[in-house]
């Protein structure tokens, strides 16, 4: 009598197959979420490192020039580099001497920063001036006649655009000795992505709201919308440190970032802190250089 084959494998039932698929999907979801968290953390740390390098560059500039750079240059039209940003003046201190030379020659040829001598620099993407979480700042934006490149880092103009009680504003020349509130208690630079319409956030040069660089590359912690028809749909303000949305034009008027929960800020002592949005109430005190407030950056 022939022996029956007893090693025949039993097939999976439909229920078992569905359970296996569900388990695989759950594991994949957990892995993707973990990878996303790790990526976000890495980008936030890299962004903080960019701000740390910018802070060091500002200190080197101060050592050489005995003051911090002007947030925006104008001097009633007499400045040789009108509307040049404080970021551009840092080029020699971030290993960009050749680009700095190009900028000086371009302004010597034509003071209007949207003219052909400036165009190659105006559209030059500078990774150190951009947050890795922001895809917009990683590429040029074509405006037709020329391209522009952006920054995610705004100099601290102070509490309001009018008071200019911060450290980087129109024609400023602030010394560390002028920061009477203490360099560890005073904001130097903070995050804010470019505006939704790409008109604010140019790193090289720009008018800002009122031809003073405001909301272009310097920003107040209680910024007002003074740009008229450019942002006529946005409230007048004041705006405060709060979460933002890259598609909302009104979020160009306050500090925020693409990191979950808050934004990175460089302080005048060279330190970098990640500030949660819950710190909005103490931001005005941290923005002044000599306001006499008793407040410090949260750990």
C-alpha positions in Angstrom: 0.0 0.0 0.0 1.4 3.4 -1.0 2.2 5.8 1.9 0.3 9.0 2.0 2.5 12.2 1.9 2.1 13.8 5.3 4.5 16.8 4.8 2.0 18.8 2.8 2.0 22.5 3.8 -1.3 24.1 5.0 -2.2 27.3 3.0 -2.8 30.6 4.8 -6.4 31.5 5.3 -7.7 34.9 4.1 -8.0 36.0 7.8 -4.4 35.2 8.6 -3.2 36.9 5.4 -5.2 40.1 6.4 -3.7 40.0 9.9 -0.2 39.8 8.5 -0.8 42.7 6.1 -2.2 44.8 9.0 0.8 44.1 11.2 3.2 45.0 8.3 1.3 48.2 7.7 1.4 49.1 11.4 5.1 48.5 11.6 5.7 50.5 8.5 3.6 53.4 9.9 5.6 53.4 13.1 8.9 53.3 11.2 7.9 56.2 8.9 6.8 58.3 11.8 10.1 57.6 13.6 12.1 58.4 10.5 10.2 61.7 10.1 10.8 62.6 13.7 14.5 61.9 13.3 14.6 64.0 10.1 12.8 66.9 11.7 15.2 66.8 14.7 18.3 66.6 12.4 17.0 69.6 10.4 16.3 71.6 13.5 19.8 70.9 14.8 21.4 71.8 11.5 19.3 75.0 11.4 20.6 75.9 14.9 24.1 75.3 13.7 23.6 77.8 10.9 22.5 80.3 13.4 25.5 79.5 15.6 27.8 80.2 12.6 25.9 83.4 11.9 26.3 84.5 15.5 30.1 83.8 15.4 30.3 85.8 12.1 28.5 88.7 13.8 31.0 88.6 16.7 33.9 88.6 14.2 32.4 91.5 12.4 32.1 93.4 15.7 35.7 92.6 16.6 36.8 94.1 13.3 34.4 97.0 12.9 33.9 97.8 16.7 30.1 97.4 16.1 27.5 95.1 14.7 26.6 95.7 11.0 23.7 97.9 10.1 20.5 95.9 9.7 19.8 97.8 6.5 22.1 100.4 4.8 20.8 103.7 3.5 22.1 106.9 5.3 19.6 109.1 3.6 20.8 107.9 0.2 24.5 108.5 0.8 25.4 105.0 1.7 27.6 103.4 -1.0 25.6 100.2 -0.7 22.0 101.2 -0.3 19.6 98.6 1.0 22.4 96.0 1.5 21.4 93.6 4.2 23.4 92.8 7.3 23.7 89.2 6.0 25.6 90.4 2.9 28.1 92.3 5.2 28.9 88.9 6.9 30.1 87.3 3.6 33.8 87.8 4.5 33.2 86.2 7.9 31.5 83.1 6.4 34.3 82.3 4.0 32.7 84.1 1.1 35.4 86.8 0.4 35.1 86.5 -3.4 31.3 87.0 -3.3 31.8 90.0 -1.0 34.2 91.5 -3.6 31.6 90.9 -6.3 28.9 92.7 -4.2 31.2 95.7 -3.6 32.0 96.0 -7.3 28.4 95.7 -8.2 27.3 98.5 -5.9 30.2 100.6 -7.2 28.9 100.1 -10.8 25.2 100.6 -10.0 23.6 101.3 -6.6 20.3 99.8 -7.6 20.4 96.2 -6.4 18.0 94.9 -9.0 20.3 96.0 -11.9 22.4 93.5 -14.0 25.6 93.9 -12.0 23.8 92.5 -8.9 21.7 89.8 -10.5 24.1 86.9 -10.2 24.4 87.6 -6.4 20.8 88.4 -5.9 19.9 84.9 -7.1 22.7 83.1 -5.4 21.4 80.5 -2.9 23.4 80.7 0.3 22.8 77.5 2.3 24.2 79.0 5.6 21.5 81.7 5.4 18.7 79.1 4.9 17.0 76.6 7.2 17.2 73.1 5.8 13.5 72.6 6.7 12.5 75.2 4.2 12.4 74.0 0.5 11.7 77.6 -0.7 15.1 78.9 0.5 17.0 76.0 -1.1 16.3 77.3 -4.6 16.1 80.5 -6.7 12.8 82.1 -7.4 12.2 83.4 -10.9 10.7 86.9 -11.0 11.0 87.2 -14.8 13.6 89.8 -15.1 15.9 88.2 -12.5 16.0 85.5 -9.9 16.2 86.0 -6.1 17.4 83.8 -3.3 16.1 83.9 0.3 17.0 83.7 3.9 15.1 82.2 6.9 17.0 84.3 9.4 15.8 87.8 10.5 17.9 90.2 12.5 16.3 91.5 15.7 15.0 95.0 15.0 13.4 95.3 18.5 9.9 95.5 19.9 8.5 97.7 17.1 9.6 99.0 13.8 9.5 102.6 15.0 11.4 102.2 18.3 14.4 100.3 16.8 15.3 99.2 20.3 16.9 95.9 19.1 20.3 95.3 17.6 19.9 95.2 13.8 17.8 97.9 12.1 18.1 100.7 9.5 21.6 102.3 9.7 22.2 100.7 13.1 25.7 100.5 14.6 25.2 98.8 17.9 28.1 97.8 20.1 28.0 94.9 22.5 28.6 97.5 25.2 25.2 99.1 24.2 23.4 95.9 25.1 22.8 96.9 28.7 20.3 94.1 29.3 23.1 91.6 28.9 24.1 89.7 25.7 22.7 86.4 27.1 19.3 88.0 27.5 19.1 89.8 24.1 17.9 88.3 20.8 20.3 88.7 17.9 18.7 86.7 15.0 15.6 84.5 14.7 13.8 82.3 12.3 11.1 83.4 9.8 10.6 81.8 6.4 10.2 84.0 3.3 6.8 85.5 2.6 4.2 83.6 0.7 4.4 86.0 -2.3 8.3 85.8 -2.3 8.5 89.6 -1.9 9.9 89.5 1.6 12.9 87.5 2.7 15.6 88.4 0.1 19.0 87.8 1.7 21.2 90.1 -0.4 19.4 93.4 -0.4 15.8 94.6 -0.3 13.4 97.4 0.7 11.3 95.5 3.1 8.1 97.2 4.2 9.1 100.8 4.3 12.5 100.9 2.5 14.1 100.1 5.9 14.5 96.3 5.5 11.6 95.6 7.8 10.2 92.1 7.4 12.8 91.6 4.6 15.8 90.6 6.7 15.1 92.4 10.0 12.0 91.9 12.0 10.3 93.2 15.3 8.7 90.9 17.8 5.6 93.1 17.7 5.8 93.9 13.9 3.0 95.9 12.3 1.8 95.5 8.8 2.8 98.8 7.2 3.2 97.6 3.7 -0.1 98.9 2.4 -1.5 97.2 -0.7 1.2 94.5 -0.7 -0.5 92.8 2.2 -3.9 94.6 2.3 -5.7 91.4 3.3 -3.7 91.1 6.5 -4.6 92.8 9.8 -2.6 95.8 10.9 -1.1 93.9 13.9 0.8 93.9 16.1 2.0 90.4 15.4 3.7 88.2 17.9 5.8 85.0 18.0 3.4 82.2 17.0 3.0 79.2 14.7 2.9 80.1 11.0 2.0 78.7 7.7 4.1 79.1 4.5 0.9 79.7 2.5 -0.4 82.5 4.7 0.9 86.0 3.6 0.2 87.4 7.1 2.8 85.2 8.7 5.6 87.2 7.2 5.1 89.7 10.0 6.2 87.6 12.9 9.0 85.1 13.9 8.1 81.5 13.4 9.7 78.4 11.8 8.9 75.2 10.0 10.1 73.2 13.0 7.3 71.7 15.3 6.6 73.7 18.5 8.8 76.8 18.1 11.9 78.3 16.4 15.6 78.7 16.8 17.1 82.0 18.0 20.7 83.2 18.3 21.4 85.5 21.2 23.9 88.3 21.4 26.3 86.2 23.5 26.6 83.7 20.6 24.4 81.0 22.2 21.4 79.5 20.3 18.2 78.5 21.9 15.1 76.7 20.6 12.2 78.8 21.9 8.7 77.3 22.2 5.8 79.4 21.1 4.7 79.6 24.7 7.6 82.1 25.2 5.7 84.8 23.2 5.0 86.8 26.3 8.7 87.3 27.1 9.8 88.0 23.6 9.5 91.8 23.8 11.8 91.9 26.9 14.3 89.7 25.1 14.1 91.9 22.0 15.3 95.1 23.7 19.0 95.9 24.1 18.5 98.3 27.0 15.0 98.0 28.3 15.9 97.1 31.8 13.6 94.1 31.9 14.5 91.2 34.2 14.0 88.1 32.0 16.2 85.4 30.6 16.0 82.9 27.8 14.2 79.7 28.9 16.3 76.5 29.0 
